[in-house]
Amino acid sequence: MNRALRRIAVLLCVLFGTTLLFSDELKFIFVKGDKFRVVSQVQEDVYINKRYNNSAEILNRIAFEVADTRQDGSGFLKGNFVTSVRYNNSTVYVSDGIYDSQYWHSPLGIYEIAPIYYMPIVRNVPTFPNKNIEPGDTWTAPGEERHDFRKDFGIPEPYVIPIDVRYRYVRRETINGKTIAVISASYTIFYQPGPPSAWRKAYPILIAGYSDQVHYFDIAEGRLLSYKENFRFIFQLSNGLEVEYRGIAEAEVIEAELMDRQSMAQSIQEAVKGMQNVSVQQDERGVTISLENIQFVADSTKLLPGEEEKIKKIAEILKQYPGRNIQVSGHTALAGTPEARMKLSIERAKVIAEMLVALGARKPEEIIIVGYGAERPIADNSTPEGMARNRRVEITILEN
């Protein structure tokens, strides 16, 4: 049954107080061309050897589209996953990783995904039974977590942690006119893995903990609307250290509105006309405002006088296009070490992002901050003019 017919059937159930059998056949529905955004926020405390170490807020932004479908109802999803972190006393989130992924997702929730992909981290959750279910019904199904431990442990490939998930159909409720199935999903982990193929300094020898989740599933639309989670995981490492993660998480799925990139780009080009070293481009990601030769005090993140006025004008332009995330990307010329260039590009992008937040152009959670160092030059670094052009910040209004 397609999405429109399911919606009508569920509406009839609500209006006339009856329960049709298929109204509780929980299945994902995929329509080719649909685009969605998922925004996930995690508040996490980290303990090392049972002593508090730090707190962080993690913001995951996922943009994906249904690129294809199969006769069995599966959808082929292509996604871009951006993980950003905000530590204590910081205003904005800084990108910690950008990943692309693609996989088949079955109506019952099973993934078909190549082992090279790091995202999504949690897979085959939720998985539904191939039968009609009622509130109070329970079932179990296998899943897995896959983690990127390249930075933490130097493990080169996605790190797999198997899980067995316990589900319960808690209740059926109406939220904003939608008939929602509330599903609990929980799993405990006690996993003693062997040594990975390669590592740096240490690797996990015991992983233990739990995750308790609540998923809100739109029965008629055949899609998740949101979820909430409490978790606690302990990693015992081969070097004797114990690292514990405690936290809560929540996520929301947002249907993306189609962007008229050409019209937006033309309007913004008119708005920036006369602004020196400012250009506008469009591509499949969205519309980008490029601030070339942006003037900072040498080797610092402090803007020179006059540049702040330029950012204020850009902020007013961005206010005309609310509801869309933006990416602020920092770039440097080819000078200094790669590490120093990367750090400087992130810090400069962060300065611009914090100004945009202060000016009311976007909320912190609506901005992705990325540093590229000198990896993406647009001009020849062997000339002063080329280096000036490469020393830039780009602000992209994202389509999804």
MINUZA-616271 format. One line per field, with one value per residue (C-alpha): residue number from 1; residue in one letter; x, y, z. Coordinates in pm, whole numbers. Layout:
resi = (NUM, ...) .
resn = (A, ...) .
px = (X, ...) .
py = (Y, ...) .
pz = (Z, ...) .
//
This chain:
resi = (1, 2, 3, 4, 5, 6, 7, 8, 9, 10, 11, 12, 13, 14, 15, 16, 17, 18, 19, 20, 21, 22, 23, 24, 25, 26, 27, 28, 29, 30, 31, 32, 33, 34, 35, 36, 37, 38, 39, 40, 41, 42, 43, 44, 45, 46, 47, 48, 49, 50, 51, 52, 53, 54, 55, 56, 57, 58, 59, 60, 61, 62, 63, 64, 65, 66, 67, 68, 69, 70, 71, 72, 73, 74, 75, 76, 77, 78, 79, 80, 81, 82, 83, 84, 85, 86, 87, 88, 89, 90, 91, 92, 93, 94, 95, 96, 97, 98, 99, 100, 101, 102, 103, 104, 105, 106, 107, 108, 109, 110, 111, 112, 113, 114, 115, 116, 117, 118, 119, 120, 121, 122, 123, 124, 125, 126, 127, 128, 129, 130, 131, 132, 133, 134, 135, 136, 137, 138, 139, 140, 141, 142, 143, 144, 145, 146, 147, 148, 149, 150, 151, 152, 153, 154, 155, 156, 157, 158, 159, 160, 161, 162, 163, 164, 165, 166, 167, 168, 169, 170, 171, 172, 173, 174, 175, 176, 177, 178, 179, 180, 181, 182, 183, 184, 185, 186, 187, 188, 189, 190, 191, 192, 193, 194, 195, 196, 197, 198, 199, 200, 201, 202, 203, 204, 205, 206, 207, 208, 209, 210, 211, 212, 213, 214, 215, 216, 217, 218, 219, 220, 221, 222, 223, 224, 225, 226, 227, 228, 229, 230, 231, 232, 233, 234, 235, 236, 237, 238, 239, 240, 241, 242, 243, 244, 245, 246, 247, 248, 249, 250, 251, 252, 253, 254, 255, 256, 257, 258, 259, 260, 261, 262, 263, 264, 265, 266, 267, 268, 269, 270, 271, 272, 273, 274, 275, 276, 277, 278, 279, 280, 281, 282, 283, 284, 285, 286, 287, 288, 289, 290, 291, 292, 293, 294, 295, 296, 297, 298, 299, 300, 301, 302, 303, 304, 305, 306, 307, 308, 309, 310, 311, 312, 313, 314, 315, 316, 317, 318, 319, 320, 321, 322, 323, 324, 325, 326, 327, 328, 329, 330, 331, 332, 333, 334, 335, 336, 337, 338, 339, 340, 341, 342, 343, 344, 345, 346, 347, 348, 349, 350, 351, 352, 353, 354, 355, 356, 357, 358, 359, 360, 361, 362, 363, 364, 365, 366, 367, 368, 369, 370, 371, 372, 373, 374, 375, 376, 377, 378, 379, 380, 381, 382, 383, 384, 385, 386, 387, 388, 389, 390, 391, 392, 393, 394, 395, 396, 397, 398, 399, 400) .
resn = (M, N, R, A, L, R, R, I, A, V, L, L, C, V, L, F, G, T, T, L, L, F, S, D, E, L, K, F, I, F, V, K, G, D, K, F, R, V, V, S, Q, V, Q, E, D, V, Y, I, N, K, R, Y, N, N, S, A, E, I, L, N, R, I, A, F, E, V, A, D, T, R, Q, D, G, S, G, F, L, K, G, N, F, V, T, S, V, R, Y, N, N, S, T, V, Y, V, S, D, G, I, Y, D, S, Q, Y, W, H, S, P, L, G, I, Y, E, I, A, P, I, Y, Y, M, P, I, V, R, N, V, P, T, F, P, N, K, N, I, E, P, G, D, T, W, T, A, P, G, E, E, R, H, D, F, R, K, D, F, G, I, P, E, P, Y, V, I, P, I, D, V, R, Y, R, Y, V, R, R, E, T, I, N, G, K, T, I, A, V, I, S, A, S, Y, T, I, F, Y, Q, P, G, P, P, S, A, W, R, K, A, Y, P, I, L, I, A, G, Y, S, D, Q, V, H, Y, F, D, I, A, E, G, R, L, L, S, Y, K, E, N, F, R, F, I, F, Q, L, S, N, G, L, E, V, E, Y, R, G, I, A, E, A, E, V, I, E, A, E, L, M, D, R, Q, S, M, A, Q, S, I, Q, E, A, V, K, G, M, Q, N, V, S, V, Q, Q, D, E, R, G, V, T, I, S, L, E, N, I, Q, F, V, A, D, S, T, K, L, L, P, G, E, E, E, K, I, K, K, I, A, E, I, L, K, Q, Y, P, G, R, N, I, Q, V, S, G, H, T, A, L, A, G, T, P, E, A, R, M, K, L, S, I, E, R, A, K, V, I, A, E, M, L, V, A, L, G, A, R, K, P, E, E, I, I, I, V, G, Y, G, A, E, R, P, I, A, D, N, S, T, P, E, G, M, A, R, N, R, R, V, E, I, T, I, L, E, N) .
px = (0, 149, 193, -119, -352, -205, -263, -630, -677, -524, -731, -1049, -944, -902, -1226, -1448, -1274, -1199, -872, -792, -551, -291, -284, -36, 173, 484, 695, 923, 793, 1037, 947, 1213, 1326, 1228, 1489, 1523, 1740, 1806, 1933, 2067, 2197, 2401, 2500, 2789, 3011, 3342, 3512, 3865, 3944, 3618, 3718, 3527, 3731, 3514, 3168, 3071, 2765, 2767, 2553, 2497, 2345, 2242, 2115, 1992, 1772, 1591, 1790, 1610, 1356, 1301, 985, 1003, 972, 1337, 1487, 1841, 1957, 2245, 2352, 2600, 2678, 2842, 2945, 3017, 3128, 3081, 3293, 3249, 3238, 3206, 2923, 2929, 2985, 3301, 3299, 3467, 3403, 3226, 3117, 2931, 2733, 2488, 2286, 1963, 1708, 1432, 1069, 1137, 1448, 1732, 2039, 2240, 2558, 2917, 3170, 3371, 3110, 3135, 2784, 2518, 2670, 2366, 2223, 1909, 1744, 1450, 1373, 1007, 858, 700, 350, 82, 149, -49, 54, 210, 373, 747, 1017, 1395, 1625, 2001, 2175, 2518, 2714, 3000, 3247, 3525, 3817, 4088, 4152, 4100, 4288, 4436, 4208, 4193, 3859, 3504, 3487, 3191, 3007, 2722, 2401, 2077, 1787, 1472, 1164, 822, 527, 447, 139, -35, -89, -179, 82, 3, -271, -40, -100, 225, 355, 574, 839, 1095, 1430, 1698, 2017, 2301, 2656, 2920, 3168, 3525, 3679, 4015, 4293, 4210, 4421, 4612, 4603, 4794, 4886, 4581, 4261, 3937, 3953, 3610, 3307, 3011, 2704, 2349, 2127, 1759, 1571, 1219, 1126, 827, 711, 454, 239, 80, 396, 611, 897, 1057, 977, 1212, 1381, 1523, 1803, 1984, 2318, 2623, 2921, 3255, 3564, 3845, 4163, 4467, 4688, 4491, 4280, 3902, 3698, 3329, 3069, 2739, 2474, 2141, 2051, 1756, 1693, 1432, 1365, 1277, 1147, 1359, 1198, 1312, 1552, 1536, 1913, 1925, 1676, 1842, 2187, 2064, 1900, 2211, 2433, 2222, 2245, 2627, 2681, 2947, 3098, 3466, 3603, 3259, 3122, 2826, 2815, 2567, 2612, 2432, 2492, 2326, 2434, 2776, 2885, 3264, 3455, 3796, 4099, 3912, 4121, 4247, 4541, 4835, 4837, 4544, 4165, 4102, 3924, 4071, 3859, 3598, 3556, 3295, 3065, 3087, 2984, 2691, 2562, 2601, 2406, 2114, 2115, 2110, 1811, 1608, 1653, 1560, 1506, 1816, 2144, 2458, 2817, 3097, 3421, 3764, 4050, 4411, 4695, 4984, 5199, 5317, 5262, 4953, 4851, 4883, 4690, 4408, 4385, 4387, 4117, 3889, 3946, 3874, 3556, 3458, 3500, 3266, 3013, 3009, 2946, 2655, 2505, 2550, 2386, 2084, 2144, 2139, 2125, 2441, 2282, 2207, 2573, 2835, 3194, 3459, 3828, 4006, 4345, 4510, 4353, 4112, 4291, 4106, 4416, 4794, 4967, 5294, 5170, 5058, 4733, 4662, 4739, 4501, 4218, 4285, 4271, 3892, 3579, 3282, 2925, 2701, 2323, 2258, 1971, 1936) .
py = (0, 338, 632, 822, 520, 435, 792, 777, 439, 555, 876, 667, 464, 782, 938, 634, 474, 147, -38, -172, -464, -299, 20, -153, -313, -112, -70, 194, 353, 502, 733, 802, 1165, 1231, 1429, 1447, 1595, 1434, 1649, 1457, 1615, 1430, 1557, 1345, 1326, 1142, 972, 827, 569, 669, 1037, 1306, 1430, 1648, 1722, 1774, 1845, 1649, 1760, 1516, 1648, 1396, 1493, 1209, 1137, 831, 779, 463, 201, -170, -366, -506, -151, -104, 241, 323, 607, 838, 1049, 1301, 1279, 1567, 1527, 1848, 1901, 2190, 2178, 2374, 2753, 2738, 2904, 2708, 2351, 2260, 1973, 1659, 1442, 1442, 1113, 1000, 680, 485, 176, -13, 11, -251, -186, -386, -184, -410, -246, -363, -158, -201, -256, 53, 297, 436, 580, 527, 425, 226, -9, -220, -19, -17, -347, -449, -801, -912, -926, -701, -599, -434, -222, -448, -681, -749, -886, -904, -852, -825, -498, -345, -32, 76, 334, 543, 476, 608, 916, 752, 427, 430, 143, 183, 18, 65, -99, -336, -398, -653, -588, -772, -529, -583, -403, -327, -160, 71, 256, 429, 804, 1111, 1387, 1692, 1498, 1203, 852, 750, 413, 457, 186, 118, -30, -131, -333, -419, -486, -709, -761, -888, -828, -954, -725, -528, -556, -243, 10, 294, 285, 84, -89, -200, -536, -505, -296, -294, -78, -13, 201, 269, 432, 545, 576, 768, 614, 770, 473, 631, 794, 492, 689, 777, 1121, 1130, 933, 974, 781, 730, 552, 450, 264, 163, 82, -107, -61, -278, -18, -42, 272, 272, 528, 576, 768, 873, 1078, 1144, 1193, 1294, 1325, 1466, 1387, 1688, 1668, 1899, 2166, 2193, 2482, 2700, 2736, 2944, 3201, 3219, 3262, 3544, 3723, 3696, 3813, 4128, 4174, 4149, 4367, 4624, 4424, 4374, 4016, 3857, 3608, 3369, 3017, 2732, 2355, 2041, 2129, 2470, 2832, 2952, 3307, 3322, 3590, 3595, 3770, 3809, 4037, 3902, 4028, 3819, 3461, 3536, 3504, 3876, 4054, 4377, 4696, 4711, 4335, 4321, 4545, 4294, 4011, 4218, 4258, 3885, 3815, 4027, 3830, 3497, 3611, 3617, 3239, 3090, 2724, 2601, 2500, 2677, 2557, 2800, 2675, 2820, 2811, 2927, 2997, 2752, 2874, 2709, 2345, 2143, 2117, 2492, 2568, 2335, 2485, 2840, 2764, 2618, 2909, 3167, 2989, 2975, 3352, 3414, 3160, 3316, 3657, 3519, 3369, 3698, 3886, 3653, 3504, 3145, 2946, 2755, 2421, 2546, 2603, 2352, 2473, 2306, 2380, 2277, 2440, 2477, 2160, 2337, 2627, 2831, 3017, 2978, 2989, 3097, 3456, 3707, 3758, 3386, 3345, 3631, 3459, 3129, 3302, 3291, 3189, 3032, 3039, 2779, 2780, 2406, 2258, 1961) .
pz = (0, -99, 134, 26, 65, 404, 518, 415, 583, 911, 900, 865, 1169, 1372, 1254, 1305, 1602, 1425, 1386, 1042, 1034, 813, 1021, 1249, 977, 1050, 738, 593, 272, 21, -267, -526, -515, -153, 42, 418, 689, 1025, 1309, 1608, 1929, 2191, 2535, 2657, 2965, 2946, 3239, 3235, 3503, 3675, 3698, 3512, 3214, 2989, 2849, 2490, 2280, 1955, 1663, 1377, 1057, 795, 451, 233, -63, -194, -515, -626, -519, -572, -638, -284, -149, -52, -93, -207, 18, -59, 234, 365, 737, 924, 1288, 1480, 1839, 2082, 2395, 2718, 2678, 2298, 2107, 1782, 1667, 1475, 1225, 1354, 1050, 713, 560, 250, 249, 35, 111, 49, 331, 331, 436, 754, 839, 720, 562, 264, 288, 176, 459, 359, 493, 846, 854, 979, 1314, 1436, 1174, 1145, 1425, 1433, 1261, 1234, 1229, 903, 1050, 1195, 1553, 1831, 2129, 2389, 2134, 2169, 1939, 1907, 1610, 1550, 1467, 1487, 1567, 1340, 1469, 1323, 1560, 1330, 1544, 1882, 1834, 1484, 1378, 998, 915, 1050, 1393, 1427, 1756, 1723, 1918, 1990, 2019, 2227, 2094, 2236, 2066, 2357, 2235, 1947, 1981, 1776, 1739, 1523, 1345, 1268, 1401, 1562, 1678, 1985, 1986, 2258, 2157, 2404, 2402, 2633, 2523, 2678, 2400, 2423, 2080, 1965, 1846, 1528, 1212, 1316, 1600, 1764, 2136, 2247, 2140, 2314, 2492, 2656, 2560, 2800, 2842, 2734, 2512, 2586, 2298, 2210, 1842, 1707, 1379, 1144, 1044, 736, 601, 676, 829, 1159, 1293, 1593, 1865, 2216, 2383, 2714, 2698, 2898, 2755, 2906, 2701, 2872, 2668, 2616, 2788, 3113, 3071, 3114, 2919, 2996, 2795, 2956, 2786, 2625, 2262, 2049, 1678, 1443, 1077, 860, 505, 291, 77, -283, -336, -647, -659, -975, -852, -508, -663, -887, -595, -380, -668, -687, -310, -301, -607, -526, -239, -306, -339, -296, -548, -566, -712, -711, -728, -614, -246, -263, -308, -192, -105, -134, 57, -110, 36, 362, 578, 908, 1107, 983, 1121, 1349, 1367, 1425, 1141, 1014, 1035, 759, 722, 998, 793, 510, 743, 871, 515, 452, 773, 647, 321, 508, 714, 392, 358, 697, 765, 585, 741, 628, 604, 684, 529, 602, 350, 368, 128, 101, 389, 708, 804, 703, 1070, 1123, 804, 906, 1254, 1117, 859, 1128, 1365, 1095, 988, 1355, 1390, 1096, 1224, 1571, 1415, 1212, 1529, 1719, 1432, 1437, 1093, 1222, 1544, 1643, 1556, 1203, 1113, 1001, 1047, 831, 784, 464, 514, 173, 31, -207, -380, -642, -761, -797, -459, -623, -663, -399, -590, -598, -230, -150, -338, -163, 175, 188, 376, 197, 328, 166, 203, 191, -6, 226) .
//
